[in-house]
Each structure stands twice: as structure tokens, then as C-alpha cells.
Amino acid sequence: MLKQGLELKQTQKLSPLQIQTIKLIELPIQELEQRIRAELEENPVLDESSASEKDDENKDISIEELKENDDIAPYKLKVNNWGKDPRPEYNTFSVKQSFSQSLMQQLGFRSLSQQEHDVAAFIIGSLDDDGYLRRDLESLVDDIAFRAGIVTDVEEVERMLTVVQDFEPAGVGARDLRECLLIQLRNMKDCQEVRDAVEILDKEFAEFSNKHFQKIMSHLGLDETRLKAAMGRIVKLNPAPGGQVDDNYDDQAQQVIPDFILNDTDGELTFSMPRFSVPELHVNKKYADILLDSKGSSEREQKEAATFIRQKLDSAKWFIEALKQRQNTLQKTMQAILDYQRDYFADGDEASLRPMVLKDIAEKTGFDISTISRVVNSKYIETNFGIYPLKYFFSEGMENSEGEEVSTRELKKALRECVDGENKKKPFTDEQLVVEMEKRGYKVARRTIAKYRSQLNIPLARWRKEL
């Protein structure tokens, strides 16, 4: 039986101003400058000048002069949110290129057909955060066909995987730990200890994983000196080539300008926002004159000129107002973060970081969580103890033995200290680390220890054991 019914849905339609504001909020300062330049080129009504211009020929045109023509509203045309003070020069800082960007850049230097390039690019996009490919090749072939429309086979995918495995950092694209370590060893200069290390991993990986050193020496005919030398090579290899730096960054740098500068004046913490290359905008006198002069033209010409100017004025108005709202949103959000993490910003001690999530700042500012997320994305603050992305200050938390809330970053720091201080001949198991953390006042479950250990790239106890 067919049923009919009415369903009412409430939808919210964003205004052009809201859309503009959302887009501008997401941009860091250097991309904002580029966006302003593009708007100046696209909208002839917009113009820029220094605040010190006094020439009557260049002064702003008041929209009040245009009110009599075709009911054009009195828009505020000038942006003063950047102020009239001289704009200081700001240093740029090195921020690292993303892991996948680096791989794609290396792919661009290879001489491949378009299909081979696309298959290799798909493989790069399928890597886990630690740089491994944990997909079997058959399912990857199907995925490439469905999602990229590329007909390929296992042989071609495996051949392109070999290409990716030749990229830096060594070990990327491996399908398991053994392959990851072998790739790194085979990229090293040939010598006896490297050959021994390759043989251990290639032929005795199970014994190696279980630290059965006597069996390895017996099976491969190695004495203790050669085994120690080979093991010394292996333990220095990177088990997570894609996660050697926080946020999957590698060592290729690009320049950024901090969006915020932290100021400490006798213990009073404030911040400023760089105004580097951000122009003041106003209505171009020449185009405003078109509308004023159209009064002597025919009625049709007057209406065409008025429509054109109105459209451009609308666009200019939305853009200028969106810039103001972006400035206000970033200021309120940064102030809320500063207030919330004031103890940390006072001394830079990581232990002073309070647990903080997007919702906390959303409640303090009155903005949506999605707005806070857009603000903190790709934004940086310069402090006297380093340059930090705003995302750095957000983390979950839990209570310590005294009922005080501590951040996960503090817990990870304590865990790292436990591991660094252990007896490497008898390293702590995860269960023992639970006990050690409790001695320090942190009650943490074993599964949480395992999670944090993995995030810190700390291997299992048997991998940390030394001869």
C-alpha cells in the first residue's frame, strides 16, 4: 500500500555576506592577502590607498552623493578595521610541508605515463598516517576502478608501489614492518652490519620480533659482536616513516606569517594581529562618477549604469563587511584561547596546558563549533617560546589522583619520561607502565597507555629491549 504524507523541513539559507565571511575566516593571513588582491582585480569599484592620502582627487566617495539615483542604499564604503598606524614588517617562519604533498612532489619528477602517474597518486592517497599501505592490491585495483575510473591490474599497481617505495622518507609504502625496515636497509651503503641486518629481517624476522638472540646467532652463524652491530643498525630505523613529525609533516619547508603575536608586558598577556600587506579598501572615485554622470544620459543608460554600479557596490559591501567580521571573529576566538590557557602562555610549560576542546571556546565566544574549527585551522601564533598552530592548544583530558583535570599532552609527556627512565634490559610492559603512571599521580587504563604509546611512536616492550 502506498502512503502519502507531507514532511516539513527547515533549512537555513546563507546570505552572500555569511558565505564570504566563512570563506575568509578559513584563510591564514598570507592567503587572505592573495584573496584581497584577487578581489581588487575582479571588482573595479574597489580600490586601495594608504590611509595618509589627503588628495581631493583620491578621497573616498560618499554613497550619500549617490542616494538620489535609483534608490541605492547608503552603504558604508570604507574599511578602518586595520587602523592607520604604520604597518610593521613581520618575520616569516618555516612550516613543514605535508607528508602526502612531499610524496606527490617526488612523483612529479618521475617519467611515467598519465595512467601510471594516476595509479601511483592513488596509492599515495591510500597510505595510512604512518606511511604504510595496509590494503591488499586486489582491493586497491577495484577501488581505483570505482573511485578514479582507471582500469588497471595487480601487476601495474605493484609496479607503481615499487616506485612509491623508492621515495623519501625511506620505508614509505611498506605493507608491514618487516618490509618497511628492509626498504630502509637496502637504501643504505653496503657494509657487513647492513648485510647482517638484512639477513636477520629477511630470514629470522619471527625470532627477531621475539628477541630470541641465541637462535638468531645459531641459525645465521653470527657471533655476539656482529649481532650487536646489526641490531644497532636495526633499532635506529624508523618504524613509522609517515609519522616521524607531528601532523604528518616532513622536512621540506614553506613560509608562513603568524596570524597572532603574543605580547608579555610585565606579566600582562595580550596579542596583536599582523596587518602585513592588508590594504584599506574604498570605492573607486572613477566608477562612482559613472553613476553620478549618468544623470544626463538617457533613462535606459541611467538604469544600466545604476544596475552595474549597484551590483558592484553590493559585492564590495559584502567583501568589506566580511573582512571586518573575520577580524572580529579571529580576535574573539584568540582572546578566548588566551584566557583559557593563560597559565601556559605565561611560561610555555607544557604541563600548564589545560584540557580544551572546540566546544569550550565556542561556549566562551558564542560562536558555532564549526566557526571555531575554521578559525584554528592553519592559523599560527608567535610566542617568545616558539611558533605554534592554534590546534596545538586543543586536547582532551582526564583527572589525576588529586581530582585535577590534566591534558593528554601532559599525560604523554609523563609516559615518555617513564619509558626514557626504564631499564632497557627489562623495559616496562604496558601493564607495568600503568603502575608507573599511577606512581606519578595519573590513573590511566592499559588501553590508553597503548594508544598514547602508539601516538608517540614508542614500540612495544620487546622492541625496546636491548642486549
Backbone torsions as a table, in degrees:
resi	resn	phi	psi	omega
1	MET	NA	133.9	178.1
2	LEU	-84.7	136.9	176.8
3	LYS	-116.7	138.8	177.6
4	GLN	-114.7	146.2	178.7
5	GLY	-165.6	165.7	178.5
6	LEU	-108.1	137.4	177.1
7	GLU	-124.2	124.8	179.6
8	LEU	-96.5	130.5	176.9
9	LYS	-123.9	134.3	178.1
10	GLN	-99.4	119.5	179.5
11	THR	-119.7	149.8	179.9
12	GLN	-112.2	123.6	-180.0
13	LYS	-99.4	124.4	-178.8
14	LEU	-76.8	140.7	177.1
15	SER	-78.1	162.0	176.4
16	PRO	-55.6	-37.4	179.1
17	LEU	-64.1	-44.0	179.8
18	GLN	-63.6	-40.6	179.1
19	ILE	-63.3	-44.9	178.2
20	GLN	-59.7	-46.3	-176.6
21	THR	-62.4	-45.2	179.5
22	ILE	-58.2	-44.8	-179.0
23	LYS	-64.6	-40.4	-178.2
24	LEU	-72.7	-34.4	-179.7
25	ILE	-60.5	-36.0	-176.2
26	GLU	-69.8	-19.6	-171.9
27	LEU	-83.6	132.9	168.0
28	PRO	-71.3	169.7	-168.1
29	ILE	-60.1	-40.5	-177.0
30	GLN	-68.9	-33.1	177.3
31	GLU	-75.4	-29.4	175.6
32	LEU	-63.0	-42.6	178.6
33	GLU	-59.6	-43.1	178.4
34	GLN	-63.3	-38.6	179.3
35	ARG	-64.8	-40.0	178.4
36	ILE	-64.4	-42.6	178.7
37	ARG	-59.8	-42.2	180.0
38	ALA	-64.3	-40.2	179.9
39	GLU	-65.2	-38.5	178.5
40	LEU	-63.3	-35.5	179.8
41	GLU	-74.9	-33.8	-174.1
42	GLU	-85.1	-27.0	-176.1
43	ASN	-115.3	105.1	-177.1
44	PRO	-66.7	-16.2	179.1
45	VAL	-72.1	-32.2	-179.1
46	LEU	-79.3	142.9	177.3
47	ASP	-145.1	165.9	177.4
48	GLU	-131.7	152.3	176.3
49	SER	-160.2	164.1	176.2
50	SER	-76.2	156.3	-176.6
51	ALA	-69.5	-14.7	-175.5
52	SER	-87.4	-2.9	-178.5
53	GLU	-65.0	128.9	-178.3
54	LYS	-117.6	-9.8	-174.6
55	ASP	-59.4	129.7	-179.9
56	ASP	-59.7	-30.7	-178.0
57	GLU	-67.9	-25.7	-174.9
58	ASN	-106.3	-1.3	-175.4
59	LYS	-67.0	157.6	-176.8
60	ASP	-63.8	145.2	175.5
61	ILE	-89.8	122.8	177.7
62	SER	-75.0	135.1	179.3
63	ILE	-68.2	-15.9	177.3
64	GLU	-59.8	-30.9	179.4
65	GLU	-67.6	-19.2	-175.5
66	LEU	-102.7	-1.2	-172.2
67	LYS	-60.0	-33.1	-174.3
68	GLU	-73.6	-14.1	-174.1
69	ASN	-97.6	105.3	169.7
70	ASP	59.8	37.8	170.7
71	ASP	59.3	33.7	178.5
72	ILE	-74.2	132.7	-175.5
73	ALA	-73.4	153.7	-179.4
74	PRO	-79.6	85.4	-179.3
75	TYR	-79.2	146.9	172.5
76	LYS	-82.6	121.8	-168.5
77	LEU	-101.4	-16.5	-171.9
78	LYS	-100.8	138.2	174.4
79	VAL	-101.4	116.3	179.6
80	ASN	-111.6	7.5	-174.0
81	ASN	-69.4	-12.4	178.9
82	TRP	-89.1	-11.1	178.5
83	GLY	78.8	174.9	-176.5
84	LYS	-113.2	4.9	179.3
85	ASP	-71.1	153.5	175.6
86	PRO	-57.6	137.9	-177.6
87	ARG	-84.8	120.5	-178.4
88	PRO	-75.0	157.6	173.8
89	GLU	-80.7	139.6	179.8
90	TYR	-118.1	141.8	178.0
91	ASN	-67.7	152.4	170.2
92	THR	-102.6	154.5	-174.8
93	PHE	-129.6	152.5	-176.7
94	SER	-80.3	119.8	175.0
95	VAL	-120.8	137.7	-167.8
96	LYS	-83.2	147.4	-178.4
97	GLN	-73.9	146.3	-176.3
98	SER	-67.1	154.2	-177.5
99	PHE	-56.6	-49.7	-178.0
100	SER	-67.1	-34.1	177.3
101	GLN	-62.4	-40.7	179.1
102	SER	-62.6	-43.3	179.3
103	LEU	-64.6	-41.3	179.2
104	MET	-65.2	-36.2	177.7
105	GLN	-64.4	-42.9	177.6
106	GLN	-65.0	-36.5	178.2
107	LEU	-61.8	-35.2	-178.8
108	GLY	-63.5	-19.5	-179.2
109	PHE	-89.3	-4.7	-179.2
110	ARG	-89.6	142.9	178.5
111	SER	-87.9	97.4	-176.7
112	LEU	-132.3	157.7	172.0
113	SER	-70.9	166.6	-179.1
114	GLN	-61.0	-41.2	-179.9
115	GLN	-65.0	-44.3	179.5
116	GLU	-60.9	-41.7	178.0
117	HIS	-60.4	-45.2	-177.9
118	ASP	-66.3	-38.7	178.2
119	VAL	-65.7	-44.9	179.2
120	ALA	-62.8	-40.0	178.7
121	ALA	-63.2	-38.1	178.4
122	PHE	-65.8	-38.4	177.5
123	ILE	-62.3	-43.8	178.8
124	ILE	-59.6	-42.1	179.3
125	GLY	-69.4	-14.8	-179.1
126	SER	-96.1	-3.2	-179.2
127	LEU	-70.9	145.2	173.9
128	ASP	-73.1	171.6	-178.1
129	ASP	-60.7	-27.9	-179.4
130	ASP	-88.8	5.0	175.0
131	GLY	93.7	3.6	-178.8
132	TYR	-91.3	153.7	170.3
133	LEU	-104.6	102.0	-177.3
134	ARG	-103.2	39.7	176.8
135	ARG	-123.3	137.2	174.2
136	ASP	-73.3	151.3	-171.3
137	LEU	-66.5	-31.0	179.6
138	GLU	-63.9	-45.5	179.5
139	SER	-68.4	-30.0	177.5
140	LEU	-66.9	-38.2	177.1
141	VAL	-59.3	-46.4	179.6
142	ASP	-64.0	-41.6	-178.3
143	ASP	-64.5	-39.5	178.8
144	ILE	-63.8	-37.6	179.6
145	ALA	-67.9	-46.3	-176.2
146	PHE	-72.0	-44.0	-171.2
147	ARG	-92.1	-28.2	-178.1
148	ALA	-114.1	-6.9	179.4
149	GLY	68.1	27.5	-177.9
150	ILE	-110.8	122.9	177.4
151	VAL	-88.0	117.1	-178.1
152	THR	-140.2	-172.9	178.2
153	ASP	-142.6	173.4	-176.2
154	VAL	-61.4	-37.5	-177.7
155	GLU	-62.9	-43.9	-179.5
156	GLU	-68.5	-41.0	178.9
157	VAL	-62.5	-42.0	-179.9
158	GLU	-66.4	-37.3	178.3
159	ARG	-64.9	-40.6	178.4
160	MET	-73.0	-29.4	174.8
161	LEU	-64.4	-38.2	176.7
162	THR	-61.3	-37.7	176.7
163	VAL	-62.3	-47.6	-179.3
164	VAL	-62.7	-37.9	-179.8
165	GLN	-67.6	-11.0	177.7
166	ASP	-88.3	-4.8	-177.9
167	PHE	-81.4	165.5	171.6
168	GLU	-91.7	146.4	-1.2
169	PRO	-74.0	146.8	-177.6
170	ALA	-57.9	135.7	-179.4
171	GLY	105.3	-11.6	-179.4
172	VAL	-67.0	143.2	178.9
173	GLY	85.8	3.2	178.4
174	ALA	-69.3	151.7	-179.3
175	ARG	-96.2	-12.2	174.6
176	ASP	-158.7	174.3	-176.2
177	LEU	-62.4	-42.0	-179.3
178	ARG	-57.9	-48.7	-179.6
179	GLU	-64.3	-38.5	179.8
180	CYS	-59.7	-47.5	-178.7
181	LEU	-69.3	-38.6	179.1
182	LEU	-64.6	-39.7	177.4
183	ILE	-58.6	-43.7	-179.2
184	GLN	-65.7	-42.4	-179.8
185	LEU	-64.4	-39.6	-177.5
186	ARG	-72.5	-11.9	174.2
187	ASN	-89.4	-4.5	-177.9
188	MET	-89.2	161.3	176.2
189	LYS	-64.6	135.2	-175.3
190	ASP	-68.0	130.9	174.0
191	CYS	-159.2	174.0	-173.7
192	GLN	-61.9	-45.2	-175.7
193	GLU	-69.6	-30.5	175.5
194	VAL	-69.2	-42.9	178.3
195	ARG	-62.3	-41.5	178.3
196	ASP	-63.8	-41.1	180.0
197	ALA	-63.0	-41.9	178.5
198	VAL	-62.8	-41.9	-178.5
199	GLU	-66.7	-38.3	178.8
200	ILE	-61.7	-47.7	-177.7
201	LEU	-72.2	-34.3	-176.2
202	ASP	-75.1	-38.6	-172.5
203	LYS	-110.5	-23.2	-173.3
204	GLU	-129.3	38.5	-174.2
205	PHE	-64.7	-39.1	-180.0
206	ALA	-63.2	-44.2	178.3
207	GLU	-66.5	-37.6	177.5
208	PHE	-62.9	-44.1	-178.3
209	SER	-62.2	-32.3	-177.4
210	ASN	-97.8	9.3	177.2
211	LYS	58.1	36.9	177.1
212	HIS	-88.6	75.3	-171.7
213	PHE	-66.8	-38.2	-179.5
214	GLN	-62.9	-40.6	178.7
215	LYS	-64.7	-40.6	179.2
216	ILE	-61.1	-46.0	-179.3
217	MET	-63.5	-38.5	-179.4
218	SER	-69.3	-45.2	-177.0
219	HIS	-68.1	-36.4	-174.1
220	LEU	-103.6	-2.3	178.4
221	GLY	69.2	35.6	-179.5
222	LEU	-99.9	144.9	171.0
223	ASP	-89.7	173.9	-174.8
224	GLU	-63.9	-34.5	-179.4
225	THR	-63.4	-47.5	179.6
226	ARG	-67.5	-37.0	178.7
227	LEU	-63.2	-43.7	179.5
228	LYS	-62.4	-40.3	-179.7
229	ALA	-64.9	-43.0	179.4
230	ALA	-66.4	-43.6	178.2
231	MET	-63.4	-35.0	177.4
232	GLY	-61.2	-35.6	175.8
233	ARG	-68.3	-45.9	-173.6
234	ILE	-65.2	-44.1	-175.3
235	VAL	-68.0	-16.2	178.0
236	LYS	-87.8	-5.3	179.5
237	LEU	-74.8	159.3	-177.1
238	ASN	-96.5	112.6	-179.1
239	PRO	-76.7	-9.7	-179.4
240	ALA	-135.8	76.6	-173.8
241	PRO	-63.4	-20.5	179.3
242	GLY	-90.7	-10.3	-174.6
243	GLY	-123.0	30.4	-176.9
244	GLN	-73.8	-14.7	177.9
245	VAL	-132.9	144.8	-179.3
246	ASP	-51.6	144.0	176.3
247	ASP	64.4	24.5	176.8
248	ASN	57.7	43.3	176.5
249	TYR	-101.2	144.7	172.7
250	ASP	-108.7	-167.5	-168.6
251	ASP	-91.5	8.7	175.5
252	GLN	-88.2	128.8	-168.5
253	ALA	-108.5	150.0	169.6
254	GLN	-129.3	158.1	-171.8
255	GLN	-92.6	138.6	174.7
256	VAL	-132.6	161.1	174.4
257	ILE	-110.5	131.7	178.8
258	PRO	-63.4	138.7	179.4
259	ASP	-79.6	-23.7	-179.6
260	PHE	-134.9	146.9	175.2
261	ILE	-120.2	121.9	178.6
262	LEU	-82.4	131.5	179.0
263	ASN	-117.3	132.0	177.8
264	ASP	-121.0	103.5	180.0
265	THR	-109.9	100.6	-179.3
266	ASP	52.0	44.0	177.5
267	GLY	86.4	-7.4	177.1
268	GLU	-90.8	116.7	-175.5
269	LEU	-94.5	125.3	174.4
270	THR	-137.5	176.2	175.4
271	PHE	-141.4	158.5	175.1
272	SER	-127.0	163.7	179.2
273	MET	-117.6	124.1	-179.2
274	PRO	-57.8	141.2	177.4
275	ARG	-114.1	29.1	-174.1
276	PHE	-61.1	116.2	174.8
277	SER	60.7	20.6	176.2
278	VAL	-94.1	113.4	-174.2
279	PRO	-81.1	160.3	168.0
280	GLU	-84.7	139.7	-175.4
281	LEU	-114.6	144.4	175.3
282	HIS	-153.7	175.4	-178.3
283	VAL	-78.3	132.4	178.9
284	ASN	-67.9	123.8	-175.6
285	LYS	-59.8	-37.8	-177.0
286	LYS	-59.8	-43.2	-177.8
287	TYR	-78.0	-28.8	173.8
288	ALA	-65.7	-36.2	179.0
289	ASP	-63.6	-28.4	178.6
290	ILE	-57.8	-44.3	-179.3
291	LEU	-69.9	-42.0	179.4
292	LEU	-62.7	-43.2	-178.1
293	ASP	-72.9	-18.2	-176.7
294	SER	-70.5	-6.7	-179.5
295	LYS	-64.5	-24.9	-180.0
296	GLY	-92.8	3.9	-178.5
297	SER	-94.4	-178.5	178.0
298	SER	-67.9	164.1	-178.3
299	GLU	-61.6	-41.2	179.9
300	ARG	-64.2	-43.9	179.6
301	GLU	-64.7	-38.3	178.1
302	GLN	-61.6	-44.8	-178.5
303	LYS	-65.9	-40.2	178.7
304	GLU	-63.0	-44.7	179.2
305	ALA	-64.5	-42.0	-179.6
306	ALA	-64.5	-40.8	179.7
307	THR	-64.3	-44.1	-179.8
308	PHE	-61.5	-49.3	-178.1
309	ILE	-64.4	-40.6	-179.0
310	ARG	-61.4	-43.7	179.8
311	GLN	-61.2	-43.9	-179.8
312	LYS	-69.8	-35.6	176.7
313	LEU	-66.1	-40.3	176.7
314	ASP	-58.6	-48.3	-179.1
315	SER	-62.0	-43.9	179.2
316	ALA	-63.5	-42.1	-179.6
317	LYS	-60.3	-48.4	-179.1
318	TRP	-62.0	-42.1	-177.8
319	PHE	-65.7	-45.5	-179.2
320	ILE	-64.4	-44.4	179.9
321	GLU	-66.5	-35.8	178.2
322	ALA	-64.6	-37.3	176.1
323	LEU	-61.4	-42.3	178.6
324	LYS	-63.6	-44.4	-178.5
325	GLN	-67.4	-36.4	175.4
326	ARG	-59.8	-47.5	-179.8
327	GLN	-58.4	-45.9	-178.6
328	ASN	-65.3	-42.0	-179.1
329	THR	-64.7	-45.0	179.2
330	LEU	-64.6	-40.4	179.7
331	GLN	-62.7	-47.7	-178.1
332	LYS	-64.9	-38.9	-179.3
333	THR	-67.8	-46.1	-179.9
334	MET	-64.4	-36.9	178.6
335	GLN	-64.5	-40.3	178.7
336	ALA	-64.3	-42.0	177.9
337	ILE	-64.2	-43.1	178.5
338	LEU	-60.7	-44.9	178.7
339	ASP	-63.0	-41.8	-176.2
340	TYR	-69.0	-38.5	-176.0
341	GLN	-110.3	32.4	-174.1
342	ARG	-57.7	-39.3	-179.9
343	ASP	-61.5	-40.9	179.1
344	TYR	-67.0	-46.1	-177.6
345	PHE	-66.0	-18.9	-179.9
346	ALA	-73.5	-33.9	-175.5
347	ASP	-135.4	-8.2	178.8
348	GLY	74.8	10.3	179.9
349	ASP	-77.7	120.4	-176.1
350	GLU	-59.5	-29.4	-179.7
351	ALA	-68.1	-15.5	-179.5
352	SER	-85.4	-7.0	-179.6
353	LEU	-68.5	125.0	176.4
354	ARG	-84.6	148.1	171.2
355	PRO	-56.8	133.1	-176.2
356	MET	-152.4	129.2	176.9
357	VAL	-120.1	169.6	-177.5
358	LEU	-55.9	-37.0	-177.8
359	LYS	-61.0	-36.6	179.9
360	ASP	-59.6	-45.5	-178.9
361	ILE	-74.7	-33.6	176.7
362	ALA	-61.0	-41.4	-179.9
363	GLU	-67.9	-36.0	-179.0
364	LYS	-72.9	-31.9	-176.3
365	THR	-96.3	-24.2	-174.2
366	GLY	86.2	2.1	178.2
367	PHE	-86.5	161.4	174.5
368	ASP	-68.4	155.2	175.8
369	ILE	-58.8	-38.5	179.8
370	SER	-62.6	-34.6	178.1
371	THR	-68.1	-43.8	178.4
372	ILE	-61.0	-40.8	178.6
373	SER	-60.1	-41.6	179.3
374	ARG	-66.9	-36.5	-179.5
375	VAL	-65.8	-47.4	-172.9
376	VAL	-77.4	-15.4	-178.7
377	ASN	-72.3	125.8	176.0
378	SER	61.9	23.7	175.8
379	LYS	-110.2	145.9	-176.6
380	TYR	-129.6	152.2	174.5
381	ILE	-124.9	136.5	175.6
382	GLU	-94.4	125.4	175.3
383	THR	-121.8	171.9	178.6
384	ASN	-77.3	-0.6	176.0
385	PHE	-120.9	17.6	174.2
386	GLY	140.0	173.1	177.2
387	ILE	-106.1	128.7	-174.5
388	TYR	-132.2	139.1	168.3
389	PRO	-70.5	147.2	-178.8
390	LEU	-61.3	-27.3	179.2
391	LYS	-62.1	-22.2	-178.4
392	TYR	-60.4	-30.6	-173.1
393	PHE	-85.1	-1.2	-179.8
394	PHE	-102.5	128.8	175.4
395	SER	-162.1	155.7	174.9
396	GLU	-73.9	177.4	179.5
397	GLY	-154.5	174.4	174.8
398	MET	-152.5	173.7	-176.9
399	GLU	-91.2	147.2	172.6
400	ASN	-90.2	-173.6	-175.2
401	SER	-64.7	-20.2	179.7
402	GLU	-95.9	8.2	177.4
403	GLY	81.7	8.6	178.5
404	GLU	-88.8	141.7	-179.5
405	GLU	-81.6	131.0	179.4
406	VAL	-125.5	153.9	-177.0
407	SER	-83.4	158.4	176.9
408	THR	-63.1	-28.9	178.9
409	ARG	-64.8	-39.1	176.4
410	GLU	-65.3	-40.4	178.7
411	LEU	-63.1	-41.8	179.6
412	LYS	-65.7	-37.7	177.8
413	LYS	-62.7	-42.9	178.7
414	ALA	-65.4	-39.6	178.7
415	LEU	-63.0	-43.9	178.4
416	ARG	-59.8	-40.5	179.5
417	GLU	-65.5	-37.3	176.8
418	CYS	-61.0	-46.5	-177.8
419	VAL	-68.5	-40.8	-179.5
420	ASP	-64.0	-29.5	-177.0
421	GLY	-94.4	3.0	-177.0
422	GLU	-76.8	161.8	172.5
423	ASN	-77.2	111.9	-173.5
424	LYS	-67.8	-14.9	174.6
425	LYS	-80.1	-22.5	175.8
426	LYS	-137.5	69.0	-176.7
427	PRO	-64.0	154.6	-178.2
428	PHE	-68.8	135.6	168.2
429	THR	-76.9	171.5	178.7
430	ASP	-61.3	-37.0	178.1
431	GLU	-64.5	-39.1	178.2
432	GLN	-69.9	-32.7	177.1
433	LEU	-66.8	-32.3	175.0
434	VAL	-58.8	-44.7	-179.5
435	VAL	-65.8	-43.5	-178.6
436	GLU	-64.3	-39.0	178.5
437	MET	-66.9	-36.6	179.3
438	GLU	-65.9	-34.5	176.5
439	LYS	-61.6	-29.2	-179.9
440	ARG	-88.4	1.2	176.8
441	GLY	97.0	11.2	-178.2
442	TYR	-115.6	116.5	178.2
443	LYS	-93.4	104.2	-174.1
444	VAL	-127.3	136.0	179.8
445	ALA	-71.7	156.6	-179.4
446	ARG	-60.0	-41.2	-179.7
447	ARG	-64.4	-30.2	177.1
448	THR	-70.9	-39.5	175.5
449	ILE	-58.3	-45.9	-179.4
450	ALA	-62.2	-40.1	179.7
451	LYS	-64.6	-49.6	-178.8
452	TYR	-66.0	-38.1	179.1
453	ARG	-61.1	-41.7	178.3
454	SER	-64.5	-43.3	-180.0
455	GLN	-64.7	-29.2	179.1
456	LEU	-89.2	5.0	-177.7
457	ASN	57.5	35.7	174.9
458	ILE	-93.9	118.7	-177.7
459	PRO	-71.1	171.0	176.1
460	LEU	-60.1	162.7	-176.0
461	ALA	-55.9	-42.5	-175.9
462	ARG	-66.1	-23.0	177.0
463	TRP	-82.5	-20.3	-179.8
464	ARG	-90.4	-8.2	-178.0
465	LYS	-68.1	135.4	179.4
466	GLU	-115.8	155.9	-179.4
467	LEU	-67.9	NA	NA
